[in-house]
Amino acid sequence: MLLRGILLALVAGVSGCGNGGAAGAPPAMAAAPPALAAAPERLPGDGASGAAAIQVSNAAQLPKAARQELDLALDRYLRGRPGRTAVSVQDRTTGVQYAFHEGQPFMLASVAKVDILLALLLQAQREHRQLNAHQRALADRMIRYSDNDSAHDLYVAIGRQAGLTRTLHRLGVRDTYPGGGRFWGATRSNPSDQVKVLDLLTDPTGPVSAVNRRYALGLMSSVTPGQVWGVSAAGGKVALKNGWLPAEAHGGLWTINSVGRVLVADHELLIAVLSERSPDMPTGIATVERVAGLAVKGFTGARAHVTALGR
């Protein structure tokens, strides 16, 4: 399955995720925009009831011993891997959160399509309607097949950089910087912000209506088999979106990302693993999958099932 995914990506061309070519990422990365104002606690009109509360997280952290053990395991593994990798996990079952090696933001590549989907669904809710047939077709291709042209059309529909920035800021997602022009794939973020996006998209008490939550999870649970890698290696039932891109800004080295919800060992985990500067796609996938597996093991105490190449 993984080999099929690699072949599909290479057929799509070295320009990046999906089939839209360079639409997702520019030749170089722009400077981050200025710091954002604090988000309001409520988003009138965005939730199913018209005023869904946005939870400001004061989540517990992993116990010190467990955190140190996971830090050590990740550090030991990543010390021998090329590039840079970071991970964030939120355990909805226990309320515990964890983040590792977050610092400078990462280019999201096609993981930005999850952010676009969130903004699209909230836009429709503000207008008191469901997605129309054309939007649903575009969203289906964007998430399930990582189609870049569909992502561009929806990026335009939500107001491009300004529209996505406005939505994320209002939701309290403050460290994500959407790409300008056509370059949604150049959106930069950190794993914790992408876990927030997953939480906002799927939380029963969040701003997305029940119908739209089921729709989003349905898309992310039925990604084409060749693209089912990354956080899926941790086992369990998974809804995910991956991103992959040979980044010109990094001399053609690969950006490999994976985000998703994992139901495993009686835990509901939201996971984001972002990485950059891998020498090739299989190496990057191997790194992301191993990091996801170690993180899940740290939360569940169970041996994670890892299927990546390169070990």
BALO-81640 format. One line per 5 residues: number of its first residue (from 0); their letters; for each residue x, y, z negated of N, C-alpha, C. Coordinates in pm, whole numbers, always signed. Atoms other than C-alpha are relative to their C-alpha. Example, Ala and Ser with C-alpha at 12.3 -4.5 7.8 and 13.67 -1.06 7.14 Angstrom:
<rs>
0) as) +89 -119 +0 +1230 -450 -780 +90 +120 +0  -82 -119 +6 +1367 -106 -714 -77 +109 -73
</rs>
This chain:
<rs>
0) mllrg) +83 -121 +0 +0 +0 +0 +86 +125 +0  -88 -116 +9 +281 +237 -91 +73 +22 +131  -69 -14 -128 +471 +160 +230 -92 +59 +104  +96 -56 -93 +156 +235 +425 -14 +150 -20  +10 -143 +28 +130 +570 +249 +118 +76 +53
5) illal) -120 -67 -49 +488 +655 +336 -4 +13 +151  +9 -5 -146 +435 +563 +699 -101 +104 +45  +100 -99 -36 +119 +774 +713 +54 +140 -13  -53 -134 +21 +301 +1072 +570 +102 +35 +106  -102 -29 -98 +590 +1039 +810 -59 +20 +139
10) vagvs) +69 -23 -126 +356 +1006 +1105 -57 +141 +6  +56 -134 +4 +195 +1329 +990 +105 +107 +27  -105 -95 -31 +534 +1492 +1038 +64 +55 -124  -75 -48 +115 +793 +1645 +814 -50 +134 -48  +53 -129 +44 +584 +1958 +780 -78 -9 -129
15) gcgng) +60 +9 +132 +410 +1822 +473 -126 -81 -7  +117 +81 +30 +91 +1678 +327 -104 +11 +109  +114 -2 -91 -192 +1580 +555 +42 +25 +143  -26 -12 -143 -218 +1667 +922 -3 +143 +49  +12 -139 -40 -229 +2043 +919 +130 +70 +24
20) gaaga) -127 -60 -28 +142 +2100 +968 +39 +104 -101  -60 -100 +88 +296 +2413 +829 -102 +91 -67  +101 -88 +60 -36 +2565 +721 +12 +6 -151  +0 +5 +145 +28 +2460 +363 +116 +67 -68  -117 -53 +69 +374 +2598 +294 +81 +90 +91
25) ppama) -76 -95 -79 +579 +2895 +412 +146 -39 +6  -140 +31 -6 +947 +2893 +509 +75 +30 -129  -66 -34 +126 +1041 +3051 +175 -105 +33 -103  +95 -22 +108 +879 +3099 -162 +2 +145 -44  +11 -139 +40 +752 +3441 -260 +16 +13 -151
30) aappa) -12 -24 +143 +807 +3600 -597 -135 -16 -67  +124 +17 +76 +553 +3529 -867 -67 +134 -21  +70 -124 +27 +282 +3791 -915 +15 +40 -145  -13 -44 +138 +272 +3997 -1232 -82 -85 -96  +75 +75 +102 +148 +3848 -1556 -146 +39 +2
35) laaap) +144 -17 -13 -227 +3806 -1578 -61 +45 -132  +76 -37 +119 -476 +3955 -1818 -65 -124 -59  +64 +114 +66 -632 +3721 -2070 -138 -25 +58  +128 +36 -59 -932 +3530 -1943 -112 +17 -102  +114 -6 +92 -1279 +3585 -2091 -37 -139 -47
40) erlpg) +38 +130 +53 -1430 +3308 -2299 -115 -62 +76  +114 +54 -74 -1735 +3274 -2076 +4 +48 +144  +10 -32 -141 -1797 +3269 -1704 -146 +6 +39  +141 -7 -33 -2149 +3395 -1639 -26 -53 +140  +42 +50 -130 -2312 +3199 -1362 +81 -114 +52
45) dgasg) -83 +106 -54 -2034 +2942 -1320 -42 -138 -46  +32 +132 +51 -2168 +2659 -1531 -139 -44 +40  +130 +54 -36 -2468 +2436 -1492 -112 +81 -65  +102 -78 +69 -2655 +2649 -1744 +11 +148 +31  -17 -140 -36 -2529 +2975 -1595 +97 +73 -89
50) aaaiq) -97 -67 +88 -2291 +3054 -1882 +75 -104 -81  -72 +107 +67 -2055 +2771 -1962 +117 +56 -78  -112 -47 +83 -1811 +2827 -2244 +129 -62 +48  -132 +50 -34 -1443 +2796 -2158 +75 -26 -130  -64 +38 +124 -1260 +2610 -2430 +145 +48 +0
55) vsnaa) -139 -38 +19 -939 +2773 -2549 +65 -109 -82  -51 +122 +59 -723 +2475 -2629 +87 +26 -122  -85 +8 +117 -586 +2427 -2978 +25 -148 -27  -9 +145 +12 -532 +2059 -2910 +121 -41 -83  -109 +56 +79 -317 +1848 -3140 +109 -50 +92
60) qlpka) -113 +56 -73 +25 +1740 -3026 +23 -144 -44  -38 +134 +42 +164 +1388 -3032 +69 +7 -136  -76 +6 +124 +290 +1288 -3376 +150 +12 +29  -141 -31 -23 +653 +1388 -3418 +80 -121 +47  -77 +119 -36 +793 +1035 -3401 -33 -47 +141
65) arqel) +41 +42 -133 +590 +946 -3091 +49 +98 +105  -47 -102 -94 +680 +1274 -2924 +149 -14 +24  -145 +15 -16 +1050 +1225 -2990 +34 -124 +80  -24 +124 -74 +1034 +869 -2860 -29 +20 +150  +33 -23 -139 +861 +980 -2540 +98 +99 +65
70) dlald) -101 -93 -51 +1096 +1276 -2497 +128 -75 +37  -124 +74 -22 +1391 +1039 -2527 -11 -93 +120  +18 +92 -113 +1247 +785 -2282 +1 +75 +133  +3 -78 -123 +1175 +1051 -2021 +136 +61 +31  -131 -61 -21 +1507 +1225 -2070 +101 -104 +48
75) rylrg) -92 +107 -39 +1696 +897 -2043 -23 -40 +146  +29 +40 -138 +1516 +805 -1721 +38 +110 +99  -20 -109 -96 +1533 +1147 -1554 +145 +42 +12  -142 -35 -6 +1900 +1192 -1637 +65 -63 +123  -59 +68 -115 +1976 +947 -1357 -76 +20 +130
80) rpgrt) +80 -23 -120 +1723 +1081 -1106 +33 +135 +61  -26 -129 -65 +1774 +1356 -848 -115 +97 -20  +103 -102 +3 +1587 +1684 -859 -48 +33 -140  +60 -48 +124 +1360 +1823 -1129 -143 -51 -10  +133 +59 +21 +1045 +1667 -1278 -55 +45 -134
85) avsvq) +68 -35 +124 +793 +1774 -1540 -134 -71 -4  +126 +72 +16 +480 +1612 -1682 -80 +61 -113  +91 -40 +107 +178 +1709 -1889 -113 -102 -8  +109 +97 +23 -86 +1480 -2041 -96 +57 -103  +104 -30 +99 -414 +1551 -2218 -82 -126 -20
90) drttg) +80 +117 +36 -584 +1265 -2399 -135 +47 -49  +134 -43 +40 -954 +1338 -2407 -57 -85 -112  +51 +89 +102 -1012 +1042 -2635 +42 +45 -140  -54 -37 +130 -793 +1172 -2918 +17 +151 -17  -24 -143 +6 -759 +1541 -2830 +146 +40 -1
95) vqyaf) -144 -26 +5 -380 +1511 -2816 +52 +43 +136  -65 -46 -123 -169 +1694 -2557 +151 -16 -11  -146 +15 -5 +193 +1662 -2444 +49 +64 +129  -64 -55 -120 +422 +1846 -2203 +150 -20 -12  -144 +28 -3 +779 +1774 -2098 +65 +74 +115
100) hegqp) -86 -66 -98 +1037 +1987 -1917 -71 +105 +84  +62 -109 -73 +805 +2269 -1818 +86 +124 -11  -79 -123 -3 +989 +2583 -1715 -41 +79 +122  +33 -66 -125 +1003 +2735 -1370 -112 -77 +70  +111 +69 -66 +688 +2661 -1167 +46 -83 +120
105) fmlas) -24 +88 -114 +675 +2397 -895 -93 +37 +115  +91 -9 -114 +535 +2421 -543 -98 -118 -7  +100 +105 +16 +207 +2226 -549 -19 -86 +123  +35 +72 -124 +183 +2119 -183 -149 -35 -5  +143 +31 -12 -147 +1931 -142 -72 -17 -133
110) vakvd) +69 -4 +129 -218 +1919 -515 -82 +128 -12  +78 -125 +0 -338 +2277 -457 -142 -21 +51  +134 +27 -51 -639 +2121 -284 -100 -26 -113  +90 +17 +115 -780 +2030 -626 -43 +137 -53  +33 -137 +42 -763 +2398 -725 -101 +62 +96
115) illal) +94 -52 -101 -938 +2490 -398 -139 -61 -20  +128 +67 +22 -1211 +2232 -466 -72 +59 -121  +60 -60 +118 -1270 +2373 -814 -60 +136 +33  +49 -133 -35 -1304 +2726 -678 -121 -7 +92  +111 +16 -94 -1534 +2609 -399 -129 -38 -72
120) llqaq) +119 +44 +73 -1773 +2431 -636 -56 +111 -88  +47 -110 +84 -1788 +2727 -873 -59 +113 +83  +58 -101 -90 -1850 +2964 -583 -143 -38 +36  +136 +45 -35 -2150 +2754 -477 -93 +13 -120  +84 -12 +119 -2279 +2748 -836 -38 +146 -27
125) rehrq) +33 -142 +19 -2257 +3126 -862 -108 +45 +96  +100 -34 -101 -2468 +3141 -549 -125 -86 -12  +117 +83 +33 -2716 +2891 -701 -37 -93 +115  +22 +93 -109 -2674 +2633 -427 +100 -115 -9  -96 +108 -17 -2504 +2307 -341 +88 +30 +122
130) lnahq) -81 -14 -121 -2224 +2279 -86 -85 -38 +120  +72 +37 -121 -2365 +2277 +265 +71 -118 +68  -52 +121 -64 -2304 +1982 +499 +141 +22 +56  -132 -28 -56 -2008 +2150 +669 +105 +8 -110  -95 -9 +110 -1839 +2232 +339 +28 -137 -61
135) ralad) -20 +135 +54 -1893 +1878 +214 +90 -82 +91  -86 +72 -94 -1735 +1739 +529 +145 +46 -12  -135 -54 +16 -1436 +1970 +488 +62 -48 -132  -52 +43 +130 -1399 +1884 +118 +35 -148 +1  -27 +143 -12 -1418 +1513 +197 +135 -23 +69
140) rmiry) -126 +18 -72 -1136 +1538 +451 +118 +57 -77  -108 -65 +75 -933 +1772 +230 +51 -88 -114  -40 +79 +117 -933 +1546 -78 +31 -144 +37  -17 +144 -24 -971 +1193 +57 +108 -30 +103  -99 +23 -105 -743 +1232 +361 +111 +105 +1
145) sdnds) -99 -107 +11 -537 +1537 +258 +13 +79 +129  +0 -72 -127 -637 +1718 +576 +28 +149 -22  -43 -138 +22 -460 +2053 +592 -90 +103 +68  +89 -94 -68 -689 +2218 +847 -128 +21 -81  +119 -14 +84 -988 +2146 +624 +30 +84 -123
150) ahdly) -39 -80 +117 -801 +2288 +327 +9 +148 +37  -11 -141 -41 -725 +2605 +522 -138 +63 +15  +135 -55 -18 -1090 +2652 +618 -67 +29 -134  +60 -22 +131 -1198 +2614 +256 +74 +108 -79  -77 -108 +64 -918 +2841 +134 -52 +135 +47
155) vaigr) +59 -122 -54 -1057 +3108 +362 -137 +23 -62  +136 -13 +52 -1410 +3037 +235 -2 +51 -144  +0 -45 +140 -1312 +3097 -129 +71 +134 -19  -65 -131 +11 -1130 +3421 -49 +151 -4 +1  -145 +16 -11 -777 +3290 +11 +69 +23 -135
160) qaglt) -81 -20 +120 -509 +3395 -238 -75 +79 -107  +70 -85 +97 -717 +3669 -402 -116 -75 -65  +115 +71 +54 -1025 +3448 -441 +40 -110 -96  -43 +108 +88 -840 +3152 -588 +64 +57 -127  -62 -63 +117 -634 +3376 -816 -106 +50 -97
165) rtlhr) +107 -55 +84 -949 +3547 -944 -72 -112 -77  +68 +111 +66 -1120 +3216 -1018 +86 -62 -110  -87 +63 +99 -821 +3065 -1195 +24 +90 -120  -21 -92 +111 -759 +3376 -1403 -120 +2 -93  +121 -5 +82 -1119 +3386 -1521 -17 -128 -82
170) lgvrd) +8 +128 +70 -1085 +3021 -1624 +113 -18 -101  -112 +13 +93 -769 +3085 -1826 +118 -77 +53  -114 +67 -64 -534 +2916 -1578 +96 +110 +42  -77 -124 -11 -264 +3180 -1610 +137 -15 +63  -136 +20 -50 +56 +3023 -1480 +0 -68 +136
175) typgg) +11 +53 -135 -59 +2928 -1131 -9 +117 +96  -12 -113 -92 +25 +3155 -837 -33 -46 +142  +41 +47 -133 -174 +3082 -518 +84 +60 +111  -78 -44 -114 +9 +3108 -187 -76 +102 +84  +62 -103 -85 -54 +3398 +49 -29 -51 +139
180) grfwg) +32 +33 -138 -200 +3387 +399 -55 -141 +14  +39 +140 -20 -239 +3031 +527 +68 -93 -99  -92 +87 +72 +13 +2904 +278 -50 -41 -138  +54 +51 +126 -209 +2751 +9 +93 -104 -62  -89 +104 +51 +46 +2467 -21 +120 +55 -75
185) atrsn) -109 -65 +72 +302 +2717 -150 -44 +48 -137  +47 -31 +136 +86 +2770 -459 +97 -62 -101  -94 +47 +101 +315 +2739 -760 -68 -8 -136  +67 +24 +128 +220 +2606 -1099 +87 -89 -86  -67 +97 +86 +327 +2391 -1391 -99 -112 -33
190) psdqv) +89 +113 +27 +187 +2053 -1501 -114 +33 -97  +106 -30 +97 -6 +2195 -1799 -114 +78 +63  +107 -71 -68 -195 +2437 -1577 -82 -92 +89  +75 +93 -85 -286 +2156 -1339 -83 -98 -83  +86 +77 +91 -411 +1949 -1633 -122 +83 -39
195) kvldl) +115 -87 +28 -628 +2250 -1721 -99 -3 +116  +88 +5 -116 -765 +2247 -1365 -79 -130 +1  +69 +128 +7 -846 +1877 -1396 -106 +0 -110  +94 -5 +112 -1012 +1941 -1731 -123 +83 +37  +111 -87 -41 -1223 +2227 -1594 -89 -67 +104
200) ltdpt) +74 +65 -107 -1325 +2016 -1297 -84 -117 -50  +63 +127 +40 -1429 +1708 -1496 -59 -1 -141  +47 -3 +138 -1518 +1816 -1853 -152 +16 -5  +146 -14 +10 -1888 +1756 -1936 -46 +130 -65  +37 -128 +62 -1885 +2076 -2144 +60 +119 +74
205) gpvsa) -67 -106 -74 -1697 +2277 -1882 -90 +72 +98  +80 -86 -88 -1808 +2517 -1609 -61 -69 +122  +49 +69 -120 -1871 +2258 -1335 -122 -84 -36  +124 +71 +27 -2222 +2113 -1319 +21 -151 +8  -9 +147 +0 -2284 +1741 -1370 +3 -55 +141
210) vnrry) +4 +46 -139 -2370 +1694 -1003 +134 +23 +68  -127 -32 -64 -2051 +1866 -892 +116 -76 -62  -104 +83 +62 -1837 +1680 -1145 +1 -139 +62  +6 +134 -60 -1960 +1348 -1010 +50 +4 +144  -44 -14 -138 -1899 +1471 -658 +153 +8 +8
215) alglm) -145 -17 -2 -1541 +1581 -730 +71 -130 -38  -62 +126 +40 -1455 +1260 -914 -20 -108 +105  +23 +96 -107 -1612 +1059 -633 +102 +17 +112  -102 -25 -103 -1379 +1224 -381 +136 -49 -46  -134 +34 +49 -1071 +1176 -597 +14 -148 -33
220) ssvtp) -2 +145 +27 -1167 +814 -671 -2 -82 +129  +10 +73 -127 -1192 +725 -301 +100 +54 +103  -106 -44 -89 -869 +865 -158 +42 -115 +89  -39 +104 -94 -756 +677 +150 +114 -85 -59  -94 +89 +70 -553 +369 +38 +147 +37 +17
225) gqvwg) -139 -34 -21 -229 +490 +192 +51 +113 -86  -40 -111 +87 -231 +787 -45 -27 -29 -148  +23 +37 +140 -306 +595 -364 +134 -43 -61  -125 +23 +72 +28 +627 -542 +11 +110 -107  -14 -104 +103 +164 +849 -818 -58 -44 -133
230) vsaag) +53 +31 +133 -38 +854 -1140 -78 -131 -1  +70 +129 -6 -226 +545 -1018 +89 -114 -47  -92 +104 +44 +87 +345 -1104 -12 -29 -148  +18 +22 +143 -4 +385 -1471 -108 -102 -30  +103 +100 +20 -287 +137 -1419 -134 +61 -35
235) gkval) +132 -47 +36 -652 +159 -1512 -78 +52 +119  +86 -59 -102 -926 +338 -1320 +44 +144 +22  -66 -127 -29 -791 +645 -1144 -79 +83 +101  +44 -99 -98 -919 +958 -970 +117 +96 +16  -126 -71 -15 -625 +1142 -817 +7 +84 +127
240) kngwl) -41 -71 -122 -476 +1381 -564 +151 +16 -5  -144 -9 -10 -116 +1373 -448 +42 +110 +98  -56 -97 -92 +106 +1622 -271 +143 -38 +35  -136 +34 -42 +422 +1569 -68 +42 +95 +112  -45 -102 -94 +633 +1810 +131 +153 +7 +2
245) paeah) -143 -31 -10 +991 +1836 +262 +14 +152 +6  +7 -146 +16 +1039 +2193 +142 +119 +69 +66  -106 -76 -65 +1235 +2424 +368 +73 +88 -100  -61 -84 +103 +1295 +2646 +65 +106 -76 -80  -97 +83 +72 +1491 +2354 -85 +87 -79 +99
250) gglwt) -87 +65 -98 +1683 +2264 +230 -54 -131 +52  +61 +123 -49 +1436 +1994 +333 -14 -109 -105  +21 +97 +107 +1444 +1813 -1 -148 -5 -35  +143 +28 +12 +1111 +1666 -104 -61 +46 -131  +92 -25 +111 +843 +1801 -332 -100 -115 -3
255) insvg) +93 +113 +16 +640 +1505 -465 -79 +22 -130  +86 -30 +115 +343 +1566 -698 -117 -97 -7  +119 +84 +17 +56 +1364 -843 -76 +46 -124  +85 -38 +112 -236 +1465 -1064 -125 -87 +2  +123 +77 +1 -542 +1279 -1182 -49 -35 -138
260) rvlva) +60 +54 +122 -768 +1127 -1444 +21 -150 +0  -28 +142 +13 -670 +782 -1569 -77 -54 -120  +70 +71 +107 -899 +556 -1773 +73 -130 -25  -84 +117 +26 -672 +300 -1938 +7 -25 -150  -17 +42 +140 -658 +107 -2267 -85 +84 -95
265) dhell) +95 -75 +82 -964 +289 -2407 +39 +146 -18  -36 -141 +1 -809 +629 -2335 -43 +63 +133  +26 -81 -120 -922 +899 -2091 +110 +105 +5  -118 -84 -10 -603 +1072 -1981 -6 +87 +125  -22 -90 -113 -556 +1376 -1759 +151 +18 +12
270) iavls) -146 +2 -18 -205 +1365 -1611 +38 +83 +122  -60 -70 -114 -2 +1596 -1389 +151 -22 -5  -145 +16 -14 +349 +1505 -1271 +42 +79 +124  -49 -83 -110 +526 +1766 -1056 +150 -18 +12  -144 +20 -20 +869 +1721 -900 +45 +71 +126
275) erspd) -58 -64 -118 +1103 +1882 -651 +144 -47 +20  -140 +25 -39 +1433 +1827 -469 +38 -147 -4  -36 +139 -22 +1413 +1452 -416 +59 -14 +141  -62 +12 -132 +1629 +1335 -124 -91 -56 +108  +94 +56 -96 +1341 +1148 +40 -130 -30 -73
280) mptgi) +133 +22 +59 +975 +1062 -14 -4 -121 -93  +7 +115 +91 +1021 +709 -158 +68 +26 -134  -69 -30 +125 +1270 +835 -417 -88 +89 -88  +88 -88 +77 +1032 +1112 -522 -120 -72 -56  +114 +78 +49 +738 +874 -548 +42 -90 -115
285) atver) -49 +87 +107 +946 +633 -757 +15 +78 -130  -19 -82 +119 +1034 +914 -997 -134 +37 -62  +131 -42 +51 +677 +1042 -1028 -75 -116 -63  +73 +116 +53 +533 +695 -1081 +59 -48 -132  -63 +45 +123 +787 +600 -1344 -30 +98 -115
290) vagla) +31 -99 +103 +732 +926 -1533 -145 -14 -46  +140 +20 +37 +354 +873 -1521 -16 -124 -87  +9 +122 +77 +398 +519 -1650 +54 +15 -141  -57 -23 +132 +622 +626 -1937 -93 +87 -86  +91 -88 +73 +379 +903 -2032 -122 -75 -50
295) vkgft) +117 +78 +40 +81 +668 -2037 +37 -97 -113  -44 +91 +105 +277 +417 -2244 +15 +75 -133  -16 -80 +121 +359 +695 -2490 -133 +33 -66  +132 -33 +55 -12 +770 -2534 -78 -123 -42  +83 +117 +26 -155 +421 -2532 +71 -108 -79
300) garah) -77 +105 +65 +125 +214 -2676 +3 -128 +80  +7 +120 -85 +61 -28 -2390 +108 +9 +108  -96 +2 -109 +305 -135 -2123 -72 +43 +128  +64 -50 -122 +215 +68 -1814 +46 -84 +119  -29 +75 -122 +200 -110 -1480 +55 +96 +104
305) vtalg) -66 -92 -93 +445 +60 -1242 +29 -73 +129  -12 +68 -128 +449 -20 -871 +88 +76 +98  -73 -84 -93 +682 +241 -726 +118 -74 +61  -122 +47 -61 +965 +168 -486 +120 +60 -73  -124 -66 +40 +1325 +239 -574 +54 -44 -134
310) r) -57 +47 +125 +1384 +41 -894 +36 -146 +13
</rs>
